[in-house]
């Protein structure tokens, strides 16, 4: 890892720590996702800097002091964009784990569209890292994470209401990443 890579990823970790360290499980989850993203970047030959930095930053929108819309992917991306982070990182944060489906249902789709979505392995891999690390930072299966998320948000949540769209997307992203992991190992 180059000095530039270490500095970029370290800066992302420091921002995440500043905003999330006091949030218990949210911090444990974030650290677990970043660790998982690093492993996946190396295994799949992806841009380590962007993926790991995005993983550290993916949930910063939960921090009360940067919350604006109450939709954490968008609040996190807006915070990063406003502080000069690369658009590639802000877009990953904005779109992680099928956020576009929830944003549309919340009337925030147009705002989220300010961040370009990519149908790419890099985007899939951040989603996969997020969907294979549970709330306490431990590894879980995508199915277990999906079930936990629906239970945590509740049957009347926006997440539950768009699950007919988001659920298949999450499963397809996991399948794509797992298929490539089987080939590389």
N, C-alpha and C positions, 0 to 999 in steps of 0.2 A: 504494500500500500504506500503510495507516495505521500510526501509531506502535505501537498495540496489536498489530497483525499482526506487525510487525517484531520486537517484543519476544518474542512467543510462538514464532515460528519461530526466532529467535536462541537462545532458551532450549533449544529442541529440538536445534538444531545443537550447542550447547555440551555438552549431555548426551551426544550421540552422539560428539562429538570426544573427550570425557573417557574414554569407555568403549571406543571403537573405533579411535582414531587410530593406536595402536601396532600395529594388526592388518593393516597393509599393504593387500592387496586388499579386505578386508572394508570398510575405510574408503573406498577408491576406489569400490567398488560403491555404498556408502551415499550418498556425495556425488553420484554419477551418478543414483541413483534420486530423490534430493531435487530435483535440477535438472530431471529429466524430469517429476516430479510438478508442479513449478511451471508448466512449460509446458502440461501437460495441464489443470491447474486453470484457467488463463487461457483456454485454447481451448474448454473445455467449460462454463465458467461455474460451476465448483464452489467450495466453501468452501476457499479458498486456505490459510487458517490450519491447518485440521484436516488437509488432505491433505499439505501440505508438512511440517508437524511430524511427522505419522505416518511419512512417508517417511524423514525424518532418523532416526527412532527405531525403524524396523521391524526392524532386526537387532541391537539392543543386547543381546538375550538371548544372543548368542554370547560376550559378555565374561565371562571366567572369574570375575570378582569378583561377578557377580550370578547366575551359573548355579546353579540349584537342581534343576530336573527334568531338565535336559539337552535340553529342547525349547525352542529359542530364541524362538518366538513367545509361548509362555506365560511363560517367564522374563522376557522383556522387558515384557510386559503387567503381570505381577505387580509388577515393579520400579516401573513408572510409577504403577500404582494405589496402591502403598504410599507414594508421594511426592506424592500429591495431583494428579496429572495428570488432565485430564478423561477421563471414561469413554469418550467418543467416540474419543479418541486411543488409549487402552489397547485398546479393542475392535478398532480398525484393526490395531494391532500384533499382537494375538492371532490375528486371522483372516487375515492377509495370505497371498496365494498359496495358497489352499486348505488352510490349516493344519488345518482341522477334520477332514480325511480322515486326515492323519497322526496327529493327536491321538487319534482314535478307535482307530486300530490300535495305538497305544502305551499304551492304557488311560488316557488323559488327557482324554477327551472331556468328562467331567463337570466337571473343573476348568476346561477351556476355556469351558464353557457359562456360567461366571460373567461372561463378556464377551459382550454381545449381538451376534449376527451379523446383519448387514443385507444383504438381497439388493438392493443399491443401486449406482448409478453411482459413488458415492464409494468403496465397497469395491472394485468392479471396477477403478477407476482406479489405486488403490494397487497392486493385483495386476498390472495392465498395466505400470505403471512398473517394478515389480520384475522383471517377465518380459521387459522390453525393454532391460535394462542388464545386461551381463555382469559377471563377477567383477572385471575390471580397470576398471570404470566406463565402458566403451565401449558404444555402442548395438548391440544385436543384435535379431534377429527373435525372436518368441516361440518358434518352432520350434527355433531354434539354442539358445536359453536352456534349453528343456526337455531337449534332447539333452545339453547340458553338465551339467545338474543330475543327470540319471540316471547319466551316466558318473562324475561326481564322487562320488555317494553309493554307486554300485555296484549290481549286479543283485540282491544279497541284502538290500538296505536296506529299511527300512519305506517309504521314498519309492517304491521300485520296486514293492513289494507292493501299494500303494494306487494305483498309476498308472492302473489301469483306471477309477478314479473321479476322481482328481485331474487327470489329463491332460485329459480332456474338459472339466472345469470351467475349467481354465486357458485352453484354446482358446476356449470360449464367452465367457469374460470378455474376452479379446483381441478377439474378433469384435464384441462389443457396443461396446467402446470405439472400435475402428477404424471401425465403421459410423457412429458419431456424429461422429468426426473428419472423415470424408468429407463429411458434411452441413454441418458448420460451416466448412469450407474451400472 
